[in-house]
Amino acid sequence: MTGEPSVSAPGQGCTCPHPWHSLTTVIEGITHGVVPAPAHTPALYLAHCTGCGALYTGPWKRLNSFFHAA
Ligand SMILES: [Zn+2]
């Protein structure tokens, strides 16, 4: 019970305590860390939860983008 409001994240298959806390995607055989993106972004690849392996069908962005989120 964290008191956080329920977020209707796309793809409700994650069973982790913090759903979609850590995501990865495999692009051309290389695993990249990604995070859920608030807005629609062109996602050419599917991302998976690193915790339970659930498929994340929503938009995401690469962690190592030029925009650094603290
Ligand atoms: Zn998960």
N, CA, C, O and the ligand as a Tripos MOL2 file, in Angstrom:
@<TRIPOS>MOLECULE
protein
  281   279    71     0     0
PROTEIN
NO_CHARGES

@<TRIPOS>ATOM
      1 N           0.8480   -1.1930    0.0000 N.3       1 MET1
      2 CA          0.0000    0.0000    0.0000 C.3       1 MET1
      3 C           0.8820    1.2410    0.0000 C.2       1 MET1
      4 O           1.3780    1.6590    1.0460 O.2       1 MET1
      5 N           1.0700    1.8130   -1.1500 N.am      2 THR2
      6 CA          1.9430    2.9650   -1.2480 C.3       2 THR2
      7 C           1.1470    4.2590   -1.2650 C.2       2 THR2
      8 O           1.7200    5.3370   -1.1050 O.2       2 THR2
      9 N          -0.1450    4.1720   -1.4540 N.am      3 GLY3
     10 CA         -0.9750    5.3680   -1.4940 C.3       3 GLY3
     11 C          -0.9550    6.0370   -2.8390 C.2       3 GLY3
     12 O          -1.6120    7.0590   -3.0340 O.2       3 GLY3
     13 N          -0.2160    5.4840   -3.7680 N.am      4 GLU4
     14 CA         -0.1550    6.0820   -5.0940 C.3       4 GLU4
     15 C          -1.4350    5.7890   -5.8620 C.2       4 GLU4
     16 O          -2.0090    4.7080   -5.7350 O.2       4 GLU4
     17 N          -1.8810    6.7570   -6.6620 N.am      5 PRO5
     18 CA         -3.0910    6.5410   -7.4630 C.3       5 PRO5
     19 C          -2.8570    5.4590   -8.5100 C.2       5 PRO5
     20 O          -1.7550    5.3040   -9.0360 O.2       5 PRO5
     21 N          -3.8960    4.7330   -8.7920 N.am      6 SER6
     22 CA         -3.7710    3.6660   -9.7660 C.3       6 SER6
     23 C          -3.5750    4.2320  -11.1670 C.2       6 SER6
     24 O          -4.3850    5.0200  -11.6560 O.2       6 SER6
     25 N          -2.5130    3.8250  -11.7850 N.am      7 VAL7
     26 CA         -2.2100    4.3060  -13.1260 C.3       7 VAL7
     27 C          -2.6230    3.2430  -14.1420 C.2       7 VAL7
     28 O          -2.2210    2.0830  -14.0590 O.2       7 VAL7
     29 N          -3.4230    3.6720  -15.0840 N.am      8 SER8
     30 CA         -3.8670    2.7260  -16.0990 C.3       8 SER8
     31 C          -2.8060    2.5850  -17.1700 C.2       8 SER8
     32 O          -2.9230    3.1420  -18.2610 O.2       8 SER8
     33 N          -1.7930    1.8480  -16.8500 N.am      9 ALA9
     34 CA         -0.7120    1.6500  -17.8010 C.3       9 ALA9
     35 C          -1.1430    0.6530  -18.8650 C.2       9 ALA9
     36 O          -1.8230   -0.3320  -18.5800 O.2       9 ALA9
     37 N          -0.7360    0.9280  -20.0830 N.am     10 PRO10
     38 CA         -1.0490   -0.0020  -21.1660 C.3      10 PRO10
     39 C          -0.3540   -1.3320  -20.9530 C.2      10 PRO10
     40 O           0.7950   -1.3700  -20.5150 O.2      10 PRO10
     41 N          -1.0240   -2.3940  -21.2520 N.am     11 GLY11
     42 CA         -0.4300   -3.6950  -21.0500 C.3      11 GLY11
     43 C          -0.4150   -4.0170  -19.5690 C.2      11 GLY11
     44 O           0.5570   -3.6970  -18.8840 O.2      11 GLY11
     45 N          -1.4380   -4.6260  -19.0690 N.am     12 GLN12
     46 CA         -1.5560   -4.8250  -17.6270 C.3      12 GLN12
     47 C          -1.0690   -6.2050  -17.2140 C.2      12 GLN12
     48 O          -1.6580   -6.8510  -16.3480 O.2      12 GLN12
     49 N           0.0040   -6.6430  -17.8390 N.am     13 GLY13
     50 CA          0.4850   -7.9730  -17.5410 C.3      13 GLY13
     51 C           1.5990   -7.9910  -16.5040 C.2      13 GLY13
     52 O           2.0350   -9.0590  -16.0740 O.2      13 GLY13
     53 N           2.0590   -6.8120  -16.1040 N.am     14 CYS14
     54 CA          3.1670   -6.7520  -15.1570 C.3      14 CYS14
     55 C           2.6770   -7.0530  -13.7550 C.2      14 CYS14
     56 O           1.6860   -6.4910  -13.2880 O.2      14 CYS14
     57 N           3.3880   -7.9480  -13.0950 N.am     15 THR15
     58 CA          2.9960   -8.3460  -11.7400 C.3      15 THR15
     59 C           3.9910   -7.8640  -10.6990 C.2      15 THR15
     60 O           3.9690   -8.3130   -9.5530 O.2      15 THR15
     61 N           4.8670   -6.9470  -11.1020 N.am     16 CYS16
     62 CA          5.8740   -6.4350  -10.1780 C.3      16 CYS16
     63 C           5.2350   -5.4540   -9.1870 C.2      16 CYS16
     64 O           4.1940   -4.8640   -9.4750 O.2      16 CYS16
     65 N           5.8710   -5.2840   -8.0080 N.am     17 PRO17
     66 CA          5.3750   -4.2950   -7.0230 C.3      17 PRO17
     67 C           5.2650   -2.9130   -7.6390 C.2      17 PRO17
     68 O           4.3330   -2.1660   -7.3430 O.2      17 PRO17
     69 N           6.2160   -2.5740   -8.4950 N.am     18 HIS18
     70 CA          6.1670   -1.3030   -9.2090 C.3      18 HIS18
     71 C           6.0860   -1.6180  -10.6980 C.2      18 HIS18
     72 O           7.1130   -1.7610  -11.3620 O.2      18 HIS18
     73 N           4.8600   -1.7270  -11.2260 N.am     19 PRO19
     74 CA          4.6690   -2.1190  -12.6330 C.3      19 PRO19
     75 C           5.4560   -1.2580  -13.6020 C.2      19 PRO19
     76 O           5.4530   -0.0300  -13.5280 O.2      19 PRO19
     77 N           6.1240   -1.9380  -14.5040 N.am     20 TRP20
     78 CA          6.8800   -1.2740  -15.5640 C.3      20 TRP20
     79 C           7.9690   -0.3560  -15.0060 C.2      20 TRP20
     80 O           8.2980    0.6770  -15.5890 O.2      20 TRP20
     81 N           8.5180   -0.7670  -13.8550 N.am     21 HIS21
     82 CA          9.5780    0.0500  -13.2670 C.3      21 HIS21
     83 C          10.8430   -0.0240  -14.1200 C.2      21 HIS21
     84 O          11.5840    0.9500  -14.2480 O.2      21 HIS21
     85 N          11.0640   -1.1740  -14.6860 N.am     22 SER22
     86 CA         12.2660   -1.3550  -15.4940 C.3      22 SER22
     87 C          11.9060   -2.1430  -16.7370 C.2      22 SER22
     88 O          11.3620   -3.2440  -16.6550 O.2      22 SER22
     89 N          12.2140   -1.5700  -17.8830 N.am     23 LEU23
     90 CA         11.8770   -2.2020  -19.1430 C.3      23 LEU23
     91 C          13.1190   -2.3590  -19.9970 C.2      23 LEU23
     92 O          14.0670   -1.5790  -19.9100 O.2      23 LEU23
     93 N          13.0860   -3.3650  -20.8050 N.am     24 THR24
     94 CA         14.1660   -3.5450  -21.7620 C.3      24 THR24
     95 C          13.5730   -3.9050  -23.1130 C.2      24 THR24
     96 O          12.4720   -4.4470  -23.2030 O.2      24 THR24
     97 N          14.3170   -3.5950  -24.1510 N.am     25 THR25
     98 CA         13.9270   -4.0000  -25.4800 C.3      25 THR25
     99 C          15.1600   -4.5020  -26.2090 C.2      25 THR25
    100 O          16.2800   -4.0730  -25.9320 O.2      25 THR25
    101 N          14.9450   -5.3930  -27.1200 N.am     26 VAL26
    102 CA         16.0710   -5.9470  -27.8630 C.3      26 VAL26
    103 C          16.0230   -5.4240  -29.2940 C.2      26 VAL26
    104 O          15.0950   -5.7230  -30.0460 O.2      26 VAL26
    105 N          17.0190   -4.6490  -29.6560 N.am     27 ILE27
    106 CA         17.0980   -4.0840  -30.9940 C.3      27 ILE27
    107 C          18.3260   -4.6520  -31.6960 C.2      27 ILE27
    108 O          19.4630   -4.4150  -31.2880 O.2      27 ILE27
    109 N          18.0760   -5.3810  -32.7270 N.am     28 GLU28
    110 CA         19.1540   -5.9800  -33.4980 C.3      28 GLU28
    111 C          20.0820   -6.8110  -32.6180 C.2      28 GLU28
    112 O          21.3020   -6.7860  -32.7740 O.2      28 GLU28
    113 N          19.4730   -7.5470  -31.6920 N.am     29 GLY29
    114 CA         20.2500   -8.4570  -30.8690 C.3      29 GLY29
    115 C          20.8870   -7.8160  -29.6480 C.2      29 GLY29
    116 O          21.5410   -8.4910  -28.8530 O.2      29 GLY29
    117 N          20.6940   -6.5120  -29.5010 N.am     30 ILE30
    118 CA         21.2960   -5.8140  -28.3680 C.3      30 ILE30
    119 C          20.1960   -5.3520  -27.4170 C.2      30 ILE30
    120 O          19.2230   -4.7270  -27.8390 O.2      30 ILE30
    121 N          20.3560   -5.6630  -26.1340 N.am     31 THR31
    122 CA         19.3580   -5.2750  -25.1500 C.3      31 THR31
    123 C          19.5820   -3.8390  -24.6860 C.2      31 THR31
    124 O          20.6810   -3.4520  -24.2880 O.2      31 THR31
    125 N          18.5020   -3.0660  -24.7500 N.am     32 HIS32
    126 CA         18.5750   -1.6730  -24.3290 C.3      32 HIS32
    127 C          17.5870   -1.4440  -23.1930 C.2      32 HIS32
    128 O          16.5030   -2.0260  -23.1680 O.2      32 HIS32
    129 N          17.9780   -0.5890  -22.2540 N.am     33 GLY33
    130 CA         17.0690   -0.2150  -21.1860 C.3      33 GLY33
    131 C          16.1360    0.8810  -21.6630 C.2      33 GLY33
    132 O          16.5840    1.8530  -22.2710 O.2      33 GLY33
    133 N          14.8520    0.7390  -21.3990 N.am     34 VAL34
    134 CA         13.8900    1.7500  -21.8150 C.3      34 VAL34
    135 C          12.9600    2.0710  -20.6570 C.2      34 VAL34
    136 O          12.8910    1.3240  -19.6810 O.2      34 VAL34
    137 N          12.2480    3.1780  -20.7670 N.am     35 VAL35
    138 CA         11.2960    3.5810  -19.7520 C.3      35 VAL35
    139 C           9.9780    3.9580  -20.4340 C.2      35 VAL35
    140 O           9.9800    4.3880  -21.5870 O.2      35 VAL35
    141 N           8.8610    3.8000  -19.7360 N.am     36 PRO36
    142 CA          7.5810    4.1940  -20.3120 C.3      36 PRO36
    143 C           7.5590    5.6760  -20.6510 C.2      36 PRO36
    144 O           8.0430    6.5020  -19.8770 O.2      36 PRO36
    145 N           7.0060    6.0070  -21.7920 N.am     37 ALA37
    146 CA          6.9130    7.3970  -22.2080 C.3      37 ALA37
    147 C           5.4740    7.8750  -22.0320 C.2      37 ALA37
    148 O           4.5320    7.1480  -22.3480 O.2      37 ALA37
    149 N           5.3060    9.0980  -21.5270 N.am     38 PRO38
    150 CA          3.9670    9.6340  -21.2670 C.3      38 PRO38
    151 C           3.1800    9.8880  -22.5410 C.2      38 PRO38
    152 O           1.9590    9.7310  -22.5700 O.2      38 PRO38
    153 N           3.8750   10.2760  -23.5780 N.am     39 ALA39
    154 CA          3.2130   10.5810  -24.8370 C.3      39 ALA39
    155 C           3.4730    9.4790  -25.8450 C.2      39 ALA39
    156 O           4.3500    8.6340  -25.6680 O.2      39 ALA39
    157 N           2.7090    9.5110  -26.8750 N.am     40 HIS40
    158 CA          2.8860    8.4960  -27.9120 C.3      40 HIS40
    159 C           4.1990    8.7180  -28.6510 C.2      40 HIS40
    160 O           4.4520    9.7920  -29.1970 O.2      40 HIS40
    161 N           5.0010    7.7120  -28.6550 N.am     41 THR41
    162 CA          6.2600    7.7840  -29.3800 C.3      41 THR41
    163 C           6.3410    6.5890  -30.3110 C.2      41 THR41
    164 O           5.8160    5.5170  -30.0110 O.2      41 THR41
    165 N           6.9890    6.7780  -31.4190 N.am     42 PRO42
    166 CA          7.1180    5.6740  -32.3670 C.3      42 PRO42
    167 C           7.9390    4.5400  -31.7820 C.2      42 PRO42
    168 O           9.1590    4.6460  -31.6540 O.2      42 PRO42
    169 N           7.2750    3.4690  -31.4330 N.am     43 ALA43
    170 CA          7.9670    2.3120  -30.8700 C.3      43 ALA43
    171 C           7.9690    1.1950  -31.9070 C.2      43 ALA43
    172 O           6.9630    0.5190  -32.1240 O.2      43 ALA43
    173 N           9.1040    1.0220  -32.5290 N.am     44 LEU44
    174 CA          9.1990    0.0160  -33.5760 C.3      44 LEU44
    175 C           9.4430   -1.3690  -32.9990 C.2      44 LEU44
    176 O           9.2960   -2.3820  -33.6820 O.2      44 LEU44
    177 N           9.8180   -1.3890  -31.7260 N.am     45 TYR45
    178 CA         10.1150   -2.6600  -31.0850 C.3      45 TYR45
    179 C           9.2730   -2.8110  -29.8290 C.2      45 TYR45
    180 O           8.7930   -1.8290  -29.2610 O.2      45 TYR45
    181 N           9.1030   -4.0440  -29.4090 N.am     46 LEU46
    182 CA          8.3490   -4.3100  -28.2010 C.3      46 LEU46
    183 C           9.2810   -4.3320  -27.0000 C.2      46 LEU46
    184 O          10.4030   -4.8330  -27.0730 O.2      46 LEU46
    185 N           8.8040   -3.7870  -25.9080 N.am     47 ALA47
    186 CA          9.5950   -3.7920  -24.6860 C.3      47 ALA47
    187 C           9.0190   -4.8110  -23.7120 C.2      47 ALA47
    188 O           7.8320   -5.1340  -23.7530 O.2      47 ALA47
    189 N           9.8810   -5.3050  -22.8400 N.am     48 HIS48
    190 CA          9.4570   -6.2600  -21.8200 C.3      48 HIS48
    191 C           9.8960   -5.7730  -20.4440 C.2      48 HIS48
    192 O          10.8950   -5.0680  -20.3020 O.2      48 HIS48
    193 N           9.1270   -6.1640  -19.4430 N.am     49 CYS49
    194 CA          9.4890   -5.8750  -18.0640 C.3      49 CYS49
    195 C          10.6900   -6.7370  -17.6880 C.2      49 CYS49
    196 O          10.7240   -7.9340  -17.9740 O.2      49 CYS49
    197 N          11.6630   -6.1200  -17.0490 N.am     50 THR50
    198 CA         12.8520   -6.8730  -16.6700 C.3      50 THR50
    199 C          12.5950   -7.7120  -15.4170 C.2      50 THR50
    200 O          13.3570   -8.6230  -15.0920 O.2      50 THR50
    201 N          11.5080   -7.3860  -14.7250 N.am     51 GLY51
    202 CA         11.2170   -8.1110  -13.4980 C.3      51 GLY51
    203 C          10.4840   -9.4110  -13.7470 C.2      51 GLY51
    204 O          10.9080  -10.4720  -13.2910 O.2      51 GLY51
    205 N           9.3810   -9.3240  -14.4730 N.am     52 CYS52
    206 CA          8.5420  -10.5030  -14.6730 C.3      52 CYS52
    207 C           8.4860  -10.9170  -16.1410 C.2      52 CYS52
    208 O           7.9320  -11.9650  -16.4730 O.2      52 CYS52
    209 N           9.0570  -10.0960  -17.0140 N.am     53 GLY53
    210 CA          9.1050  -10.4610  -18.4230 C.3      53 GLY53
    211 C           7.8140  -10.1910  -19.1710 C.2      53 GLY53
    212 O           7.6430  -10.6600  -20.2960 O.2      53 GLY53
    213 N           6.8990   -9.4400  -18.5590 N.am     54 ALA54
    214 CA          5.6360   -9.1340  -19.2170 C.3      54 ALA54
    215 C           5.8640   -8.2210  -20.4220 C.2      54 ALA54
    216 O           6.7660   -7.3830  -20.4270 O.2      54 ALA54
    217 N           5.0450   -8.3990  -21.4170 N.am     55 LEU55
    218 CA          5.1620   -7.5860  -22.6230 C.3      55 LEU55
    219 C           4.5490   -6.2130  -22.3950 C.2      55 LEU55
    220 O           3.4050   -6.0980  -21.9570 O.2      55 LEU55
    221 N           5.3200   -5.1740  -22.6960 N.am     56 TYR56
    222 CA          4.8470   -3.8040  -22.5620 C.3      56 TYR56
    223 C           4.4350   -3.2950  -23.9330 C.2      56 TYR56
    224 O           5.2550   -3.1840  -24.8450 O.2      56 TYR56
    225 N           3.1610   -2.9890  -24.0630 N.am     57 THR57
    226 CA          2.6260   -2.6250  -25.3700 C.3      57 THR57
    227 C           2.4800   -1.1180  -25.5520 C.2      57 THR57
    228 O           2.1140   -0.6480  -26.6290 O.2      57 THR57
    229 N           2.7660   -0.3670  -24.4960 N.am     58 GLY58
    230 CA          2.6100    1.0820  -24.5700 C.3      58 GLY58
    231 C           3.8540    1.7540  -25.1250 C.2      58 GLY58
    232 O           4.8470    1.0950  -25.4320 O.2      58 GLY58
    233 N           3.7880    3.0710  -25.2480 N.am     59 PRO59
    234 CA          4.9390    3.8200  -25.7550 C.3      59 PRO59
    235 C           6.0770    3.8250  -24.7470 C.2      59 PRO59
    236 O           5.8550    3.7870  -23.5370 O.2      59 PRO59
    237 N           7.2700    3.8710  -25.2510 N.am     60 TRP60
    238 CA          8.4450    3.9260  -24.3830 C.3      60 TRP60
    239 C           9.5450    4.7120  -25.0810 C.2      60 TRP60
    240 O           9.4580    5.0220  -26.2690 O.2      60 TRP60
    241 N          10.5540    5.0160  -24.3300 N.am     61 LYS61
    242 CA         11.6880    5.7390  -24.9040 C.3      61 LYS61
    243 C          12.9690    5.1380  -24.3600 C.2      61 LYS61
    244 O          12.9860    4.5160  -23.2980 O.2      61 LYS61
    245 N          14.0250    5.3340  -25.0990 N.am     62 ARG62
    246 CA         15.3230    4.8140  -24.6980 C.3      62 ARG62
    247 C          15.8330    5.5830  -23.4880 C.2      62 ARG62
    248 O          15.6350    6.7920  -23.3690 O.2      62 ARG62
    249 N          16.4910    4.8590  -22.5980 N.am     63 LEU63
    250 CA         17.0480    5.4840  -21.4130 C.3      63 LEU63
    251 C          18.1990    6.4210  -21.7550 C.2      63 LEU63
    252 O          18.3480    7.4840  -21.1520 O.2      63 LEU63
    253 N          18.9920    6.0250  -22.7050 N.am     64 ASN64
    254 CA         20.1890    6.7870  -23.0470 C.3      64 ASN64
    255 C          19.9080    7.8410  -24.1080 C.2      64 ASN64
    256 O          20.7190    8.0560  -25.0090 O.2      64 ASN64
    257 N          18.7540    8.4990  -23.9980 N.am     65 SER65
    258 CA         18.4400    9.5760  -24.9340 C.3      65 SER65
    259 C          19.1070   10.8690  -24.4720 C.2      65 SER65
    260 O          19.6830   10.9200  -23.3850 O.2      65 SER65
    261 N          19.0320   11.8640  -25.2610 N.am     66 PHE66
    262 CA         19.6760   13.1280  -24.9190 C.3      66 PHE66
    263 C          18.9900   13.8200  -23.7540 C.2      66 PHE66
    264 O          19.5750   14.6710  -23.0840 O.2      66 PHE66
    265 N          17.7300   13.4380  -23.5220 N.am     67 PHE67
    266 CA         16.9960   14.0610  -22.4280 C.3      67 PHE67
    267 C          17.2160   13.2590  -21.1630 C.2      67 PHE67
    268 O          16.8260   12.0940  -21.0840 O.2      67 PHE67
    269 N          17.8340   13.8720  -20.1790 N.am     68 HIS68
    270 CA         18.1260   13.1780  -18.9310 C.3      68 HIS68
    271 C          17.0690   13.5180  -17.8920 C.2      68 HIS68
    272 O          16.8910   14.6750  -17.5110 O.2      68 HIS68
    273 N          16.3810   12.4930  -17.4490 N.am     69 ALA69
    274 CA         15.3640   12.6850  -16.4230 C.3      69 ALA69
    275 C          15.9100   12.2790  -15.0630 C.2      69 ALA69
    276 O          16.3130   11.1330  -14.8650 O.2      69 ALA69
    277 N          15.9210   13.2000  -14.1470 N.am     70 ALA70
    278 CA         16.4090   12.8890  -12.8140 C.3      70 ALA70
    279 C          15.3640   12.0350  -12.1180 C.2      70 ALA70
    280 O          15.5550   11.6440  -10.9670 O.2      70 ALA70
    281 ZN          6.9980   -6.7550  -14.2040 Zn       71 ZN71
@<TRIPOS>BOND
     1     1     2 1
     2     2     3 1
     3     3     4 2
     4     3     5 am
     5     5     6 1
     6     6     7 1
     7     7     8 2
     8     7     9 am
     9     9    10 1
    10    10    11 1
    11    11    12 2
    12    11    13 am
    13    13    14 1
    14    14    15 1
    15    15    16 2
    16    15    17 am
    17    17    18 1
    18    18    19 1
    19    19    20 2
    20    19    21 am
    21    21    22 1
    22    22    23 1
    23    23    24 2
    24    23    25 am
    25    25    26 1
    26    26    27 1
    27    27    28 2
    28    27    29 am
    29    29    30 1
    30    30    31 1
    31    31    32 2
    32    31    33 am
    33    33    34 1
    34    34    35 1
    35    35    36 2
    36    35    37 am
    37    37    38 1
    38    38    39 1
    39    39    40 2
    40    39    41 am
    41    41    42 1
    42    42    43 1
    43    43    44 2
    44    43    45 am
    45    45    46 1
    46    46    47 1
    47    47    48 2
    48    47    49 am
    49    49    50 1
    50    50    51 1
    51    51    52 2
    52    51    53 am
    53    53    54 1
    54    54    55 1
    55    55    56 2
    56    55    57 am
    57    57    58 1
    58    58    59 1
    59    59    60 2
    60    59    61 am
    61    61    62 1
    62    62    63 1
    63    63    64 2
    64    63    65 am
    65    65    66 1
    66    66    67 1
    67    67    68 2
    68    67    69 am
    69    69    70 1
    70    70    71 1
    71    71    72 2
    72    71    73 am
    73    73    74 1
    74    74    75 1
    75    75    76 2
    76    75    77 am
    77    77    78 1
    78    78    79 1
    79    79    80 2
    80    79    81 am
    81    81    82 1
    82    82    83 1
    83    83    84 2
    84    83    85 am
    85    85    86 1
    86    86    87 1
    87    87    88 2
    88    87    89 am
    89    89    90 1
    90    90    91 1
    91    91    92 2
    92    91    93 am
    93    93    94 1
    94    94    95 1
    95    95    96 2
    96    95    97 am
    97    97    98 1
    98    98    99 1
    99    99   100 2
   100    99   101 am
   101   101   102 1
   102   102   103 1
   103   103   104 2
   104   103   105 am
   105   105   106 1
   106   106   107 1
   107   107   108 2
   108   107   109 am
   109   109   110 1
   110   110   111 1
   111   111   112 2
   112   111   113 am
   113   113   114 1
   114   114   115 1
   115   115   116 2
   116   115   117 am
   117   117   118 1
   118   118   119 1
   119   119   120 2
   120   119   121 am
   121   121   122 1
   122   122   123 1
   123   123   124 2
   124   123   125 am
   125   125   126 1
   126   126   127 1
   127   127   128 2
   128   127   129 am
   129   129   130 1
   130   130   131 1
   131   131   132 2
   132   131   133 am
   133   133   134 1
   134   134   135 1
   135   135   136 2
   136   135   137 am
   137   137   138 1
   138   138   139 1
   139   139   140 2
   140   139   141 am
   141   141   142 1
   142   142   143 1
   143   143   144 2
   144   143   145 am
   145   145   146 1
   146   146   147 1
   147   147   148 2
   148   147   149 am
   149   149   150 1
   150   150   151 1
   151   151   152 2
   152   151   153 am
   153   153   154 1
   154   154   155 1
   155   155   156 2
   156   155   157 am
   157   157   158 1
   158   158   159 1
   159   159   160 2
   160   159   161 am
   161   161   162 1
   162   162   163 1
   163   163   164 2
   164   163   165 am
   165   165   166 1
   166   166   167 1
   167   167   168 2
   168   167   169 am
   169   169   170 1
   170   170   171 1
   171   171   172 2
   172   171   173 am
   173   173   174 1
   174   174   175 1
   175   175   176 2
   176   175   177 am
   177   177   178 1
   178   178   179 1
   179   179   180 2
   180   179   181 am
   181   181   182 1
   182   182   183 1
   183   183   184 2
   184   183   185 am
   185   185   186 1
   186   186   187 1
   187   187   188 2
   188   187   189 am
   189   189   190 1
   190   190   191 1
   191   191   192 2
   192   191   193 am
   193   193   194 1
   194   194   195 1
   195   195   196 2
   196   195   197 am
   197   197   198 1
   198   198   199 1
   199   199   200 2
   200   199   201 am
   201   201   202 1
   202   202   203 1
   203   203   204 2
   204   203   205 am
   205   205   206 1
   206   206   207 1
   207   207   208 2
   208   207   209 am
   209   209   210 1
   210   210   211 1
   211   211   212 2
   212   211   213 am
   213   213   214 1
   214   214   215 1
   215   215   216 2
   216   215   217 am
   217   217   218 1
   218   218   219 1
   219   219   220 2
   220   219   221 am
   221   221   222 1
   222   222   223 1
   223   223   224 2
   224   223   225 am
   225   225   226 1
   226   226   227 1
   227   227   228 2
   228   227   229 am
   229   229   230 1
   230   230   231 1
   231   231   232 2
   232   231   233 am
   233   233   234 1
   234   234   235 1
   235   235   236 2
   236   235   237 am
   237   237   238 1
   238   238   239 1
   239   239   240 2
   240   239   241 am
   241   241   242 1
   242   242   243 1
   243   243   244 2
   244   243   245 am
   245   245   246 1
   246   246   247 1
   247   247   248 2
   248   247   249 am
   249   249   250 1
   250   250   251 1
   251   251   252 2
   252   251   253 am
   253   253   254 1
   254   254   255 1
   255   255   256 2
   256   255   257 am
   257   257   258 1
   258   258   259 1
   259   259   260 2
   260   259   261 am
   261   261   262 1
   262   262   263 1
   263   263   264 2
   264   263   265 am
   265   265   266 1
   266   266   267 1
   267   267   268 2
   268   267   269 am
   269   269   270 1
   270   270   271 1
   271   271   272 2
   272   271   273 am
   273   273   274 1
   274   274   275 1
   275   275   276 2
   276   275   277 am
   277   277   278 1
   278   278   279 1
   279   279   280 2
@<TRIPOS>SUBSTRUCTURE
     1 MET1         2 RESIDUE 1 A MET
     2 THR2         6 RESIDUE 1 A THR
     3 GLY3        10 RESIDUE 1 A GLY
     4 GLU4        14 RESIDUE 1 A GLU
     5 PRO5        18 RESIDUE 1 A PRO
     6 SER6        22 RESIDUE 1 A SER
     7 VAL7        26 RESIDUE 1 A VAL
     8 SER8        30 RESIDUE 1 A SER
     9 ALA9        34 RESIDUE 1 A ALA
    10 PRO10       38 RESIDUE 1 A PRO
    11 GLY11       42 RESIDUE 1 A GLY
    12 GLN12       46 RESIDUE 1 A GLN
    13 GLY13       50 RESIDUE 1 A GLY
    14 CYS14       54 RESIDUE 1 A CYS
    15 THR15       58 RESIDUE 1 A THR
    16 CYS16       62 RESIDUE 1 A CYS
    17 PRO17       66 RESIDUE 1 A PRO
    18 HIS18       70 RESIDUE 1 A HIS
    19 PRO19       74 RESIDUE 1 A PRO
    20 TRP20       78 RESIDUE 1 A TRP
    21 HIS21       82 RESIDUE 1 A HIS
    22 SER22       86 RESIDUE 1 A SER
    23 LEU23       90 RESIDUE 1 A LEU
    24 THR24       94 RESIDUE 1 A THR
    25 THR25       98 RESIDUE 1 A THR
    26 VAL26      102 RESIDUE 1 A VAL
    27 ILE27      106 RESIDUE 1 A ILE
    28 GLU28      110 RESIDUE 1 A GLU
    29 GLY29      114 RESIDUE 1 A GLY
    30 ILE30      118 RESIDUE 1 A ILE
    31 THR31      122 RESIDUE 1 A THR
    32 HIS32      126 RESIDUE 1 A HIS
    33 GLY33      130 RESIDUE 1 A GLY
    34 VAL34      134 RESIDUE 1 A VAL
    35 VAL35      138 RESIDUE 1 A VAL
    36 PRO36      142 RESIDUE 1 A PRO
    37 ALA37      146 RESIDUE 1 A ALA
    38 PRO38      150 RESIDUE 1 A PRO
    39 ALA39      154 RESIDUE 1 A ALA
    40 HIS40      158 RESIDUE 1 A HIS
    41 THR41      162 RESIDUE 1 A THR
    42 PRO42      166 RESIDUE 1 A PRO
    43 ALA43      170 RESIDUE 1 A ALA
    44 LEU44      174 RESIDUE 1 A LEU
    45 TYR45      178 RESIDUE 1 A TYR
    46 LEU46      182 RESIDUE 1 A LEU
    47 ALA47      186 RESIDUE 1 A ALA
    48 HIS48      190 RESIDUE 1 A HIS
    49 CYS49      194 RESIDUE 1 A CYS
    50 THR50      198 RESIDUE 1 A THR
    51 GLY51      202 RESIDUE 1 A GLY
    52 CYS52      206 RESIDUE 1 A CYS
    53 GLY53      210 RESIDUE 1 A GLY
    54 ALA54      214 RESIDUE 1 A ALA
    55 LEU55      218 RESIDUE 1 A LEU
    56 TYR56      222 RESIDUE 1 A TYR
    57 THR57      226 RESIDUE 1 A THR
    58 GLY58      230 RESIDUE 1 A GLY
    59 PRO59      234 RESIDUE 1 A PRO
    60 TRP60      238 RESIDUE 1 A TRP
    61 LYS61      242 RESIDUE 1 A LYS
    62 ARG62      246 RESIDUE 1 A ARG
    63 LEU63      250 RESIDUE 1 A LEU
    64 ASN64      254 RESIDUE 1 A ASN
    65 SER65      258 RESIDUE 1 A SER
    66 PHE66      262 RESIDUE 1 A PHE
    67 PHE67      266 RESIDUE 1 A PHE
    68 HIS68      270 RESIDUE 1 A HIS
    69 ALA69      274 RESIDUE 1 A ALA
    70 ALA70      278 RESIDUE 1 A ALA
    71 ZN71       281 GROUP 0 **** ****
